[in-house]
Amino acid sequence: MKHDTRVLAAQVLAAVAIDGASLREALAPAQTRLADSRDRALLTALVNEGARWWLRFDRALDSLLDKPLRKREPSLHALLVLGLAQLEILRLPPHAAVAATVEASRALGHGGFANLVNAILRRWLREREAMNAQLDCDKQTRTAHPAWLIDAIARDWPQQADSIPAANNAPAPPMLRVNRRRATPEETIAELASNGVHARRSPWLRDALLLDENTDIARVPAFREGKISVQDGAAQLATDLLDARDGSRVLDACAAPGGKACHLLERADIELTAIEREPSRAVRIRENLQRLGLQCELRIGDAGEPATWWNGEPFDRILLDAPCSATGVIRRHPDIKLHRRADDIVSLTREQSRLLDTLWPLLKPGGRLLYATCSILRAENEDVIAAFLSSKEDVRPMPFALEIGHGTGAGRQLLPGEGGLDGMYYAVLEKHA
């Protein structure tokens, strides 16, 4: 059975933006229903741009519709958002975008709304200049970011108050990591080229390959053979900063989906313990380990309750990639703008501090703990580390240099888009006797 790509996109977007589903989890089963890779690419683009710009076009429909459809016809409402995104963001030819969206409304089983869909999109085309100007007058609809996050960015990063939302709204091609146990970067670049994928080395990230455009990496033999993984360069920095050597005992305390754990295992012969609280997320770690030909001790449990999984032998290195607001990776996960709330930050910082306090005793004297988040908020980063440093006598921050980023207290903050990377925070803490 042939599935209409825009119908699937509308259903996925409604689940994400209205029902609160994860974009990644809602999109994956829909992709399997499309046989053509071009249809899958269009589906992914539609859903991502619909989620990225939902806060703008959802509001626009309030002006375009006499009676809201959001609650009574959520998939149709989402289809209209996608129609506007096709016209304004993807810049598809107006006639084709309108016709395809009207036809999708019929395929959704809303044939009675086809004339309405046609009228709404054509009215937008007639009045787009005035309507865009009106939307640009409000900070939330101008940036397609929630007001609380706009205010937090302006408070924490006043000089980047405009550039951060702009970077979040600019989709980025995937970045790859080469598994040096199976291939060299040069060999991988040549193999990818033979499969129509142009890649080049990063000028300063050891294992990273940069792509010029989005592509379905999972279809490439090098991916299936475990020679490459998809991982942003900001996340790849964790392995460099942790500096685990052969023979080290290493703990990855919040390991899913396993990218950093696998990178550590690719780099050195270490004894790695990976902890993940959610069994469903641990499945992804196992899948990544198997594909890459790697092994570690994977435990299901709460990293903050070591008594349930720790054997009492201290670690040389601990990676704490702490649960966070994920405000640094919005450009790759635009649904974060729709799901994260200001009230979440207090509970997140409490959890981050709990994990630091409970994991620190597991580290050997002379050992190193790397605190990492994919947040750009100071409350989750430098404030958490400053409080931890003031509460402990046996910890000292280790200074380090990066090609990009901003020094923030004891750590360093990468902001979205800087150096072409995602937003990440790192602090390296050493334990002394």
LOMI-552230 format. One line per 5 residues: number of its first residue (from 1); for each residue x, y, z of N, C-alpha, C. Coordinates in steps of 0.001 Angstrom, whole numbers, plus 500000, padded with zeros to 6 digits. Example, Ala and Ser with C-alpha at 12.3 -4.5 7.8 and 13.67 -1.06 7.14 Angstrom:
<rs>
1	513190 494310 507800 512300 495500 507800 513200 496700 507800 | 512850 497750 507080 513670 498940 507140 512900 500030 507870
</rs>
This chain:
<rs>
1	500844 498799 500000 500000 500000 500000 500876 501246 500000 | 500600 502185 499112 501373 503418 499050 500806 504415 500054 | 501686 504961 500874 501262 505924 501881 501597 507337 501421 | 500694 508256 501679 500919 509653 501342 501895 510251 502344 | 502996 510803 501843 504054 511314 502719 503551 512445 503602
6	502749 513332 503049 502255 514468 503832 501225 514037 504866 | 500478 513004 504575 499550 512465 505578 500327 511925 506771 | 501349 511123 506482 502178 510601 507566 502826 511732 508342 | 503318 512746 507634 503971 513870 508298 502998 514591 509218 | 501784 514790 508770 500778 515468 509599 500448 514655 510840
11	500331 513359 510673 500023 512502 511820 501160 512503 512837 | 502388 512436 512343 503548 512463 513246 503633 513808 513940 | 503486 514895 513188 503605 516225 513783 502517 516475 514820 | 501301 516023 514564 500233 516169 515549 500571 515410 516825 | 501126 514200 516674 501511 513416 517852 502582 514129 518658
16	503515 514779 517962 504631 515449 518637 504193 516764 519264 | 503583 517631 518462 503307 518999 518907 502054 519121 519766 | 501081 518254 519549 499818 518361 520283 499717 517324 521394 | 500169 516102 521116 500052 515035 522112 501307 514856 522959 | 502417 515515 522601 503621 515460 523427 504540 514287 523172
21	504403 513612 522036 505268 512470 521736 506667 512948 521358 | 507645 512070 521536 509003 512332 521085 509056 512308 519569 | 509700 513286 518966 509792 513328 517511 510521 512099 516990 | 511632 511764 517619 512407 510613 517155 511577 509339 517214 | 510863 509134 518302 510102 507902 518470 508861 507868 517593
26	508262 509017 517328 507076 509053 516472 507444 508939 515000 | 508609 509482 514630 509006 509492 513225 509476 508120 512746 | 510182 507391 513608 510809 506133 513176 509821 505146 512567 | 508686 504821 513204 507766 503857 512571 507126 504388 511300 | 506944 505703 511202 506369 506266 509979 507333 506109 508812
31	508617 506241 509068 509610 506095 507997 509586 504690 507393 | 509316 503693 508221 509314 502316 507725 508159 502055 506769 | 507173 502935 506738 506008 502736 505872 506231 503317 504478 | 507404 503932 504267 507722 504508 502964 508883 503751 502344 | 508678 503223 501170 509709 502403 500526 510771 503246 499834
36	510381 504389 499304 511293 505223 498535 512098 506124 499465 | 513413 506151 499303 514267 506973 500162 513958 508459 500005 | 513511 508874 498815 513153 510279 498615 511916 510649 499415 | 510960 509716 499513 509780 509973 500340 510158 510044 501816 | 511068 509175 502232 511508 509213 503635 512227 510525 503939
41	513024 510999 502995 513721 512269 503195 512734 513424 503295 | 511701 513409 502442 510692 514464 502504 509927 514395 503815 | 509562 513199 504243 508871 513037 505519 509696 513625 506660 | 510977 513293 506700 511842 513790 507765 511942 515307 507728 | 512109 515862 506535 512205 517321 506403 510918 517999 506835
46	509775 517456 506410 508492 518060 506774 508274 518055 508282 | 508513 516920 508912 508255 516815 510354 509218 517705 511142 | 510484 517695 510754 511454 518514 511472 511159 520003 511335 | 510851 520447 510127 510557 521870 509949 509215 522237 510570 | 508268 521318 510527 507001 521588 511197 507171 521765 512688
51	507981 520904 513303 508250 521034 514739 509097 522271 515030 | 510090 522529 514168 510992 523663 514386 510237 524986 514371 | 509247 525086 513481 508543 526352 513307 507093 526305 513799 | 506777 525298 514593 505413 525147 515098 504941 526396 515848 | 505772 526940 516695 505355 528067 517526 505058 529321 516695
56	505528 529358 515485 505201 530475 514589 503925 530198 513800 | 503881 529053 513146 502760 528795 512240 501507 528325 512972 | 501660 527730 514114 500500 527405 514945 499764 528688 515332 | 500536 529709 515712 499934 531007 516034 499334 531657 514783 | 500002 531503 513648 499480 532100 512421 498089 531569 512099
61	497865 530287 512368 496556 529695 512057 495455 530269 512928 | 495798 530797 514099 494779 531445 514924 494193 532659 514206 | 495008 533304 513374 494525 534459 512613 493836 534054 511314 | 494186 532883 510826 493665 532451 509528 492359 531665 509630 | 492106 531082 510800 490926 530232 510987 489888 530924 511866
66	488628 530842 511482 487564 531374 512329 487367 530506 513566 | 487471 529179 513374 487320 528241 514478 488558 527349 514533 | 489236 527300 515654 490462 526495 515750 490195 525018 515476 | 491168 524381 514830 491079 522951 514545 491969 522120 515460 | 492756 522783 516273 493825 522145 517043 493329 520948 517854
71	492219 521095 518518 491725 520022 519392 490794 519062 518663 | 489929 519579 517818 488928 518692 517210 489461 517966 515978 | 490437 518549 515284 491035 517896 514110 492549 518102 514150 | 493243 517470 515096 494674 517758 515282 495536 517451 514058 | 495256 516362 513359 496075 516033 512187 495869 517048 511067
76	494654 517542 510927 494393 518554 509910 495070 519869 510279 | 495030 520220 511554 495730 521422 512026 497229 521303 511728 | 497783 520127 512032 499212 519909 511764 499504 519971 510272 | 498587 519473 509439 498778 519533 507996 498831 520978 507511 | 498000 521840 508091 498047 523259 507725 499366 523901 508146
81	499860 523553 509326 501179 524044 509746 502236 523606 508733 | 502149 522351 508300 503099 521846 507306 502952 522579 505974 | 501727 522924 505625 501526 523687 504399 502250 525021 504449 | 502134 525714 505578 502828 526996 505733 504340 526807 505752 | 504792 525745 506398 506235 525479 506436 506775 525177 505045
86	505984 524481 504222 506424 524205 502850 506584 525498 502055 | 505685 526428 502291 505729 527685 501544 506826 528619 502048 | 506988 528714 503358 507876 529720 503938 509277 529212 504245 | 509405 527950 504629 510702 527434 505073 511348 526569 503999 | 510617 525586 503509 511162 524713 502484 511135 525352 501102
91	510344 526434 500966 510270 527189 499723 509922 526314 498518 | 508959 525413 498730 508473 524611 497608 507629 525494 496694 | 507552 525165 495412 506721 525964 494500 505297 526071 495040 | 504761 527281 495139 503445 527468 495771 502347 526576 495206 | 502232 526500 493878 501154 525700 493295 501273 524235 493729
96	502492 523698 493660 502686 522294 494018 502432 522056 495500 | 502928 522972 496353 502756 522801 497800 501283 522861 498185 | 500548 523816 497611 499119 523942 497938 498358 522727 497433 | 498602 522330 496211 497871 521196 495634 498141 519915 496419 | 499399 519676 496771 499740 518451 497501 499122 518459 498897
101	499069 519626 499541 498490 519702 500880 496979 519521 500837 | 496332 520081 499833 494885 519883 499673 494582 518412 499437 | 495371 517776 498578 495161 516365 498308 495388 515526 499564 | 496378 515924 500379 496636 515188 501624 495469 515314 502595 | 494779 516450 502573 493613 516602 503453 492531 515591 503077
106	492394 515302 501786 491430 514279 501360 491899 512897 501803 | 493213 512635 501655 493752 511334 502055 493653 511109 503553 | 493639 512209 504320 493471 512106 505773 492042 511721 506155 | 491156 511738 505168 489752 511461 505471 488986 512717 505793 | 489563 513872 505423 488926 515155 505695 488600 515857 504384
111	488027 515106 503447 487707 515686 502151 486828 516910 502249 | 485968 516941 503266 485099 518097 503452 485863 519357 503797 | 487124 519199 504229 487941 520357 504589 488868 520780 503458 | 488824 520093 502333 489764 520386 501249 489651 521832 500783 | 488423 522321 500637 488238 523714 500203 488786 524685 501242
116	488611 524342 502535 489137 525202 503592 490661 525246 503535 | 491291 524083 503386 492749 524025 503309 493246 524858 502126 | 492597 524711 500997 492974 525484 499809 492831 526982 500063 | 491731 527373 500700 491471 528795 500946 492483 529380 501930 | 492805 528619 502981 493739 529117 504000 495121 529339 503392
121	495609 528379 502630 496951 528502 502064 497009 529595 501003 | 495951 529731 500236 495950 530784 499213 495808 532163 499854 | 495088 532248 500948 495020 533532 501659 496398 533895 502209 | 497097 532899 502732 498448 533163 503235 499337 533706 502119 | 499248 533099 500937 500070 533565 499824 499743 535009 499445
126	498475 535387 499539 498087 536760 499209 498565 537744 500278 | 498535 537323 501546 498782 538248 502656 500071 537935 503411 | 500944 537131 502831 502097 536622 503570 502992 537738 504105 | 503178 538813 503336 504074 539875 503793 503561 540512 505069 | 502281 540844 505106 501703 541471 506296 501656 540492 507464
131	501317 539244 507181 501225 538260 508259 502594 537935 508838 | 503597 537821 507996 504947 537593 508506 505417 538769 509350 | 505102 539971 508913 505489 541150 509692 504817 541142 511060 | 503544 540746 511089 502843 540683 512373 503454 539628 513280 | 503791 538457 512744 504405 537401 513540 505782 537817 514051
136	506487 538620 513281 507817 539054 513681 507799 540071 514819 | 506647 540619 515113 506545 541607 516199 506599 540962 517582 | 506348 539660 517658 506349 538948 518935 507582 538059 519009 | 508300 538103 520131 509562 537371 520235 509369 535861 520099 | 508236 535339 520562 508021 533898 520494 507759 533445 519067
141	506897 534160 518347 506603 533755 516978 507723 534168 516017 | 508468 535218 516353 509590 535609 515495 510680 534541 515485 | 510987 534003 516665 512082 533035 516794 511607 531592 516822 | 510294 531385 516934 509744 530032 517106 510375 529338 518313 | 510584 530101 519380 511074 529580 520656 510083 529978 521753
146	509937 529141 522776 509060 529534 523884 509623 530748 524615 | 508737 531562 525144 509153 532817 525780 510130 532573 526925 | 509906 531516 527710 510794 531288 528857 512227 531033 528397 | 512391 530328 527284 513730 530015 526793 514387 531252 526179 | 513617 532051 525473 514153 533301 524934 514694 534164 526068
151	513921 534259 527153 514352 535070 528302 515596 534480 528960 | 515659 533148 529059 516822 532501 529682 518080 532723 528848 | 517942 532638 527525 519091 532874 526644 519568 534318 526777 | 518621 535255 526800 518988 536674 526919 519673 536953 528256 | 519255 536270 529291 519870 536460 530619 521267 535848 530680
156	521408 534617 530183 522683 533912 530297 523689 534297 529222 | 523199 534625 528026 524071 534901 526881 523576 536130 526138 | 523618 537298 526779 523029 538495 526160 523633 538854 524806 | 524935 538627 524626 525563 538977 523356 525200 537996 522240 | 524698 536822 522635 524299 535809 521646 522786 535594 521635
161	522051 536572 522151 520598 536408 522291 519912 536207 520943 | 520477 536730 519890 519895 536539 518553 520522 535352 517824 | 521818 535154 518005 522502 534114 517229 522138 532705 517690 | 521845 532511 518977 521504 531173 519459 520174 530688 518873 | 519082 531456 518961 517848 530991 518307 518015 530798 516811
166	518802 531671 516173 519018 531509 514730 519736 530200 514438 | 520732 529859 515253 521446 528586 515064 520520 527410 515325 | 519642 527526 516315 518698 526449 516599 517749 526202 515440 | 517459 527252 514686 516503 527135 513587 517155 526793 512251 | 518458 526571 512281 519178 526210 511056 519509 524727 511106
171	518813 523888 510346 519099 522446 510381 520528 522166 509941 | 521139 521177 510581 522538 520856 510312 522669 519440 509773 | 523554 519223 508800 523800 517857 508333 524381 517009 509455 | 524213 515696 509384 524803 514844 510423 526324 514902 510368 | 526940 514691 511513 528390 514563 511595 528693 513122 511953
176	529772 512595 511432 530100 511192 511629 531316 511034 512532 | 531407 509867 513137 532578 509475 513925 533132 508185 513341 | 534413 508171 513081 535056 506993 512509 535475 506043 513631 | 535121 504774 513470 535550 503721 514391 536948 503274 513972 | 537959 503788 514658 539339 503527 514244 539760 502072 514448
181	538955 501292 515133 539255 499865 515238 538930 499135 513924 | 538155 499789 513068 537740 499127 511826 538144 499879 510566 | 538504 501153 510670 538854 501916 509470 539578 503193 509868 | 540307 503756 508930 540912 505072 509117 539980 506121 508523 | 540124 507374 508922 539298 508421 508300 539458 508482 506789
186	540679 508343 506303 540911 508428 504865 540226 507282 504120 | 540329 506063 504665 539645 504928 504050 538134 505136 504039 | 537632 505696 505118 536189 505897 505237 535701 506952 504260 | 536455 508024 504113 536075 509071 503157 535983 508493 501752 | 536956 507666 501386 536950 507052 500053 535759 506105 499880
191	535470 505323 500897 534346 504388 500805 533016 505127 500713 | 532870 506182 501515 531643 506969 501443 531478 507590 500057 | 532573 508079 499486 532505 508692 498157 532021 507691 497118 | 532436 506442 497261 531996 505411 496314 530506 505133 496430 | 529911 505568 497550 528468 505409 497751 527722 506734 497608
196	528393 507703 496998 527733 508972 496703 527627 509925 497867 | 528404 509712 498925 528365 510583 500104 529695 511326 500201 | 529637 512647 500121 530864 513439 500199 531131 513805 501650 | 532286 513412 502150 532684 513700 503524 534100 514246 503526 | 534398 515011 504566 535754 515542 504730 536106 515540 506213
201	537382 515560 506496 537832 515526 507881 537616 516876 508560 | 537369 516809 509854 537341 518029 510653 538768 518533 510822 | 538966 519843 510817 540325 520357 510980 540898 520163 512379 | 540019 519872 513383 540563 519762 514741 539919 518669 515591 | 538924 517982 515072 538343 516845 515783 538941 515563 515205
206	539542 514763 516049 540374 513652 515593 539610 512618 514775 | 538405 512276 515200 537683 511165 514576 536469 511603 513775 | 536262 512898 513617 535026 513407 513019 535148 513572 511504 | 534044 513254 510826 533889 513544 509404 532700 514478 509230 | 532877 515480 508375 531837 516467 508129 531151 516165 506808
211	529838 516287 506790 529052 516091 505574 528507 517428 505103 | 528364 517575 503793 527851 518821 503240 526328 518875 503235 | 525674 517722 503273 524220 517705 503188 523668 516511 503940 | 522385 516587 504232 521723 515486 504920 521628 514276 503995 | 521826 513110 504573 521697 511867 503834 521335 510755 504801
216	520792 509694 504279 520398 508553 505103 521627 507678 505330 | 522346 507964 506407 523600 507254 506685 523361 505772 506935 | 522214 505416 507482 521946 504014 507798 521955 503123 506561 | 521769 503707 505388 521761 502900 504152 523166 502600 503655 | 524174 503289 504184 525546 503151 503685 526193 501911 504290
221	526844 501069 503489 527470 499862 504027 528438 500136 505176 | 529176 501236 505122 530136 501544 506186 529460 501679 507538 | 528221 502142 507536 527477 502245 508796 527094 500854 509289 | 526526 500056 508402 526093 498715 508808 527281 497858 509251 | 528448 498130 508692 529646 497357 509037 530380 497908 510262
226	529816 498930 510898 530395 499439 512127 531629 500299 511953 | 531814 500854 510773 532975 501717 510548 532706 503166 510928 | 531447 503545 510946 531088 504923 511282 529849 504927 512173 | 529699 506033 512893 528498 506305 513676 528123 507757 513467 | 526868 508073 513706 526421 509460 513663 526599 510047 515061
231	527422 511068 515180 527646 511733 516464 528212 513121 516220 | 527576 514131 516798 528061 515487 516637 529444 515644 517250 | 530226 516540 516675 531583 516750 517157 531649 517246 518582 | 530634 518006 519026 530639 518478 520414 530609 517299 521371 | 529838 516269 521040 529785 515071 521890 531075 514260 521785
236	531728 514296 520621 532971 513548 520465 534091 514093 521349 | 533991 515350 521755 535020 515944 522611 535127 515251 523960 | 534065 514588 524399 534073 513941 525712 535214 512945 525837 | 535460 512174 524783 536526 511164 524838 537890 511815 524990 | 538120 512920 524304 539394 513627 524449 539572 514154 525874
241	538524 514753 526415 538631 515386 527723 538731 514364 528857 | 538095 513213 528700 538179 512196 529745 539556 511544 529761 | 540175 511415 528591 541548 510916 528476 541727 509568 529173 | 540876 508605 528818 540995 507261 529394 542115 506496 528691 | 542989 505886 529461 544136 505148 528912 543878 503644 528954
246	544669 502900 528186 544558 501439 528204 544645 500925 529637 | 543751 499996 529961 543756 499400 531290 542935 500144 532326 | 542408 501311 531981 541644 502106 532942 540275 501487 533220 | 539832 501664 534459 538438 501365 534812 537633 502639 534626 | 536606 502554 533767 535851 503745 533380 534374 503496 533621
251	533702 504525 534122 532251 504482 534323 531587 505516 533437 | 530628 505070 532628 529725 505974 531908 528403 505915 532651 | 528119 506977 533405 527059 506899 534413 525653 507043 533846 | 525485 507721 532738 524162 507896 532124 524351 507647 530637 | 524405 506384 530244 525080 506000 529008 524248 506100 527736
256	522931 505997 527806 522143 505964 526569 522294 507275 525795 | 522311 507192 524467 522165 506002 523614 523460 505235 523369 | 524536 505641 524030 525771 504873 523959 526852 505446 523076 | 526640 506608 522496 527629 507176 521591 528964 507447 522258 | 528935 508060 523424 530185 508385 524116 530860 507122 524644
261	530073 506164 525131 530644 504904 525613 531359 504174 524474 | 530725 504125 523315 531336 503436 522179 532603 504156 521721 | 532574 505470 521727 533764 506219 521326 534934 505935 522268 | 534653 505864 523567 535698 505528 524539 536288 504148 524248 | 535431 503203 523935 535891 501840 523652 536644 501762 522329
266	536299 502603 521382 537021 502640 520113 538437 503191 520295 | 538608 504065 521259 539873 504765 521438 540896 503983 522276 | 540437 503235 523277 541384 502613 524202 540839 501282 524707 | 541753 500414 525150 541371 499129 525735 541094 499350 527212 | 539849 499639 527513 539453 499990 528870 538429 498997 529397
271	538271 499001 530693 537227 498219 531360 536079 499172 531662 | 535080 499131 530802 534010 500129 530868 532744 499535 531468 | 532197 500251 532433 530872 499950 532976 529931 501055 532534 | 528834 500685 531883 527841 501648 531410 526549 501429 532192 | 526023 502518 532742 524793 502453 533533 523684 503203 532799
276	522530 502577 532718 521365 503226 532130 520127 502833 532924 | 519344 503829 533295 518183 503576 534154 517012 502955 533406 | 516835 503357 532131 515670 502905 531377 516015 501674 530536 | 515371 500537 530767 515668 499339 529972 515490 499550 528478 | 514477 500311 528073 514239 500522 526647 515392 501291 526007
281	515997 502205 526739 517134 502963 526209 518403 502116 526220 | 518493 501185 527145 519653 500296 527183 519701 499411 525935 | 518542 499147 525342 518505 498352 524114 519310 499034 523019 | 519207 500354 522922 519959 501095 521904 521459 500985 522154 | 521873 500991 523425 523297 500839 523728 523784 499488 523227
286	523022 498437 523522 523418 497086 523083 523506 497012 521560 | 522547 497637 520879 522559 497613 519418 523797 498314 518871 | 524149 499450 519460 525336 500179 519002 526613 499393 519287 | 526712 498791 520455 527886 497985 520787 528044 496829 519800 | 526951 496147 519510 527000 495004 518603 527402 495437 517196
291	526824 496511 516705 527139 496969 515347 528606 497358 515215 | 529173 497932 516276 530542 498424 516238 531568 497385 516677 | 531089 496227 517118 531998 495177 517545 532694 495478 518857 | 531968 496077 519800 532542 496497 521080 531838 495785 522232 | 532503 495774 523390 531936 495126 524572 532166 495980 525811
296	531196 495944 526704 531354 496576 528005 530394 495914 528984 | 530501 496288 530238 529568 495811 531271 528404 496785 531307 | 527246 496357 530812 526070 497213 530760 525115 496837 531875 | 524824 497788 532744 523939 497552 533874 522710 498458 533782 | 521565 497910 534187 520337 498695 534289 520218 499160 535734
301	520160 500449 535927 520045 500953 537283 520166 502460 537334 | 519978 502995 538518 520099 504429 538768 521546 504719 539145 | 522210 505530 538316 523608 505854 538597 523770 506519 539950 | 522719 507167 540426 522765 507830 541723 522545 506913 542901 | 522374 505595 542643 522238 504611 543725 523252 503496 543496
306	524538 503793 543715 525599 502827 543397 525474 501487 544111 | 524834 501473 545255 524721 500228 546011 524004 499142 545215 | 523219 499529 544225 522457 498548 543448 523251 497965 542291 | 524455 498533 541979 525181 498027 540806 526708 498057 540957 | 527239 498743 541955 528688 498917 542064 529303 497803 542904
311	530462 497290 542445 531131 496201 543174 532141 496695 544203 | 532244 497983 544385 533132 498533 545399 534524 498893 544913 | 534865 498555 543666 536185 498884 543135 536124 500258 542459 | 536941 501217 542893 536840 502582 542365 537265 502680 540898 | 536876 503777 540291 537120 504005 538866 538239 505026 538670
316	538974 504846 537566 539985 505827 537176 539355 507035 536487 | 538284 506800 535790 537593 507855 535056 536090 507657 535203 | 535377 508774 535339 533910 508750 535363 533396 509806 534395 | 532525 509381 533520 531820 510298 532628 530396 510458 533150 | 530059 511671 533539 528693 511984 533947 528091 512910 532895
321	527442 512304 531922 526695 513039 530904 525284 513184 531463 | 525097 514231 532234 523949 514323 533130 522649 514616 532389 | 521529 514118 532905 520219 514512 532361 520097 516031 532402 | 519588 516622 531327 519556 518081 531262 518409 518536 530367 | 518324 519848 530183 517253 520435 529387 517431 520207 527889
326	518633 519811 527460 518948 519572 526044 518775 520827 525190 | 518927 521985 525802 518754 523243 525076 519911 523542 524130 | 520962 522728 524154 522068 522913 523224 521927 522130 521933 | 520949 521236 521853 520819 520371 520666 519476 520548 519970 | 518873 521715 520127 517567 521980 519540 517615 521907 518023
331	518733 522290 517428 518778 522281 515964 518626 520869 515410 | 519002 519864 516188 518829 518469 515761 517564 517838 516339 | 517041 518419 517396 515844 517881 518064 514870 519039 518330 | 514220 519550 517291 513395 520750 517463 512213 520575 518395 | 511800 519334 518662 510676 519139 519578 511011 519529 521008
336	512296 519718 521319 512671 520189 522652 511997 521523 522946 | 511865 522377 521930 511216 523677 522127 509755 523517 522535 | 509141 522429 522134 507721 522209 522402 507488 521496 523723 | 508452 520718 524173 508239 519852 525329 508875 520357 526619 | 509970 521090 526512 510664 521537 527720 509944 522724 528328
341	509910 522777 529669 509255 523858 530396 510244 524503 531370 | 510005 525756 531701 510888 526468 532633 510956 525757 533974 | 509835 525194 534416 509800 524518 535716 510686 523282 535751 | 511052 522746 534587 511894 521547 534549 513296 521806 535082 | 513770 523030 534969 515172 523312 535264 515501 523060 536731
346	514602 523386 537629 514866 523177 539056 515058 521699 539359 | 514183 520854 538846 514310 519419 539108 515544 518840 538427 | 515893 519367 537259 517081 518878 536555 518353 519226 537326 | 518452 520443 537814 519655 520819 538566 519764 520025 539864 | 518632 519709 540453 518646 518885 541668 519189 517484 541359
351	518767 516927 540214 519243 515605 539811 520727 515642 539435 | 521150 516681 538757 522559 516809 538393 523450 516846 539643 | 523023 517599 540642 523795 517690 541884 523791 516367 542636 | 522660 515681 542617 522581 514373 543292 523558 513388 542668 | 523603 513355 541352 524493 512421 540677 525964 512750 540949
356	526311 514016 540919 527684 514405 541244 528074 513949 542646 | 527200 514206 543602 527503 513866 544999 527642 512366 545209 | 526810 511576 544557 526841 510130 544798 527916 509417 543989 | 528328 509998 542866 529355 509351 542051 530775 509723 542464 | 530954 510868 543066 532301 511315 543427 533051 510313 544314
361	532410 509699 545306 533137 508723 546133 533602 507487 545359 | 533087 507255 544167 533471 506082 543379 534763 506310 542586 | 535286 507527 542634 536463 507883 541845 537733 507715 542676 | 538762 507130 542060 540051 506968 542725 540711 508327 542954 | 541526 508457 544000 542378 509650 544117 543276 509752 542883
366	543375 510927 542326 544102 511117 541080 543247 510865 539850 | 542017 510396 540063 541116 510120 538950 540442 511376 538439 | 539719 511211 537354 539110 512351 536666 537636 512079 536421 | 536802 513070 536757 535371 513025 536437 535075 514117 535429 | 534415 513750 534357 534002 514710 533333 532506 514941 533459
371	532140 516171 533801 530736 516552 533882 530351 517170 532542 | 529291 516647 531943 528874 517108 530619 527367 517266 530583 | 526905 518285 529877 525486 518403 529548 525377 518944 528126 | 524240 518706 527508 523951 519350 526224 522994 520513 526451 | 523219 521227 527541 522448 522419 527887 523305 523659 527674
376	522644 524787 527426 523353 526064 527359 522998 526951 528553 | 522261 526422 529517 521794 527225 530638 522797 527176 531785 | 523174 528333 532286 524182 528411 533337 523724 527695 534609 | 522432 527687 534868 521930 527030 536079 522276 525558 536106 | 522318 524912 534934 522613 523482 534857 524102 523196 534740
381	524873 524208 534476 526276 524001 534157 527187 524640 535198 | 527586 525871 534980 528565 526454 535892 528019 526600 537308 | 526711 526824 537472 526165 526950 538828 526221 525620 539562 | 525902 524532 538876 525972 523207 539496 527409 522879 539878 | 528358 523150 538989 529755 522840 539267 530306 523737 540372
386	529939 525005 540371 530410 525909 541429 529935 525448 542798 | 528686 525024 542888 528165 524533 544164 528879 523258 544589 | 529156 522385 543632 529867 521140 543953 531286 521426 544441 | 531982 522306 543769 533354 522637 544174 533398 523234 545577 | 532410 524033 545901 532401 524657 547229 532056 523676 548338
391	531482 522503 547953 531060 521533 548967 532085 520435 549221 | 533155 520389 548412 534127 519300 548506 535538 519873 548702 | 536319 519165 549515 537702 519589 549740 538694 518810 548885 | 538260 517703 548300 539193 516849 547559 538995 516935 546046 | 538497 518072 545569 538257 518235 544141 538922 519514 543656
396	539497 519440 542487 540014 520651 541855 539674 520602 540367 | 539269 521728 539814 538974 521769 538378 540254 521743 537568 | 540230 521016 536469 541380 520943 535575 541131 521855 534376 | 541968 522853 534182 541778 523723 533018 542051 522971 531722 | 541359 523326 530680 541585 522727 529373 541241 523743 528300
401	541795 523538 527139 541571 524462 526027 540822 523756 524915 | 539939 524481 524258 539246 523993 523072 539343 525040 521980 | 539182 524603 520752 539261 525520 519624 538149 526561 519656 | 537020 526208 520267 535871 527103 520301 535295 527121 521701 | 534313 527970 521918 533592 527965 523188 533948 529144 524070
406	533355 529111 525270 533457 530211 526213 533797 529662 527594 | 534802 530238 528228 535103 529862 529591 533995 530326 530519 | 533475 529400 531309 532390 529718 532246 532718 529071 533582 | 533323 529832 534473 533712 529276 535761 534764 528201 535575 | 534474 527011 536097 535431 525900 536028 535332 525117 534735
411	534379 525436 533876 534175 524656 532663 534209 525499 531410 | 533714 524918 530351 533690 525604 529061 532386 525287 528351 | 531787 526323 527807 530494 526209 527140 530637 526386 525637 | 530152 525406 524884 530008 525536 523438 528561 525908 523158 | 528355 526914 522351 527013 527354 522003 526611 526789 520641
416	525319 526603 520416 524859 525985 519160 525388 526721 517932 | 525918 525946 517006 526395 526502 515755 527844 526938 515765 | 528441 527145 516929 529839 527560 516982 530734 526432 516470 | 531546 526742 515493 532382 525705 514897 531585 524647 514173 | 530315 524949 513888 529450 523964 513243 528974 522865 514165
421	529108 523068 515488 528786 522016 516456 527526 522346 517241 | 527053 521336 517972 525941 521520 518895 526418 522243 520151 | 525470 522643 520984 525801 523256 522266 526091 522188 523311 | 527228 522317 523985 527624 521369 525042 528382 522129 526125 | 528313 521598 527339 529108 522134 528442 529972 521014 528998
426	531228 521347 529321 532147 520381 529919 532881 521009 531102 | 533046 520221 532144 533922 520577 533265 534698 519321 533651 | 536012 519447 533765 536890 518324 534119 537313 518512 535576 | 537003 517514 536395 537264 517586 537839 538207 516467 538242 | 539263 516815 538960 540260 515829 539406 540146 515647 540922
431	540313 514396 541353 540221 514083 542782 541623 513989 543350 | 541868 514719 544429 543167 514632 545079 542995 514131 546508 | 544070 513597 547040 544007 512975 548377 543789 514032 549447
</rs>
